[in-house]
Amino acid sequence: MAGSVSLGCGDCFGNLDPAMSDLWWLVLLLFALAVALLLLSLRERKKSRLPEAEVIYADTDLWQRVPQTLVDHQLGLVGKPDYVMKTRQGSLIPVEVKTGHTPEIPYDSHRLQLMAYGLLIQSNYAQTPEYGLLHYSEKDFRVDFTPELKEQLYETLEEIRQIERVNEAPARSHNSSARCRSCGYRGSCDQKIA
């Protein structure tokens, strides 16, 4: 029929040679795949409950090459937070992901670990975070970096250094064989239960 126009898919690339037609289908397929991956990424980000911020440090190779350990020689601290997020306002937030049981309130050891990461960020990025996030499987906690928490960390660091000077293991504080199996002092501990 003269003058008729067909918009069926068979005619979309009808005037191209077969190789070019295949190339266009490949381009469309790759575009659709990119959109699907973007949507999946956004869904996973929402499920993660992480703040809307840029990940500038991640102790995993999923986001970037695994970064250097953060060090503060003056305090004698070394650590690798799970994430350091940078908000739109430029603030840095350490995020520590915890697996296992979600407590009603954060454990003191987790709060102190997060405070230590705050100090490491201060010495490595020249910025003092106001708070950090503890990310448990069922709940998140904001931990404000108060002078009291900072002082508690300094006292705990001094207690650890005192124990190291005496070269004597502290009394075991638990009855969990799983904790013993994953403890860094297992090889030299005389109180191990696993």
Secondary structure, DSSP 4 states (H G I P E B T S, - for coil): -TT----SGGGTTTTS-HHHHHHHHHHHHHHHHHHHHHHHHHHHHHHHT--SSEEEEESSTTTSSPPPPEEETTTTEEE--SEEEE-TTS-EEEEEE--S---SS--HHHHHHHHHHHHHHHHHHS---SEEEEE-SS-EEEEE--HHHHHHHHHHHHHHHHHHHHT-PPPP----HHHHHT-TTGGG-SS---
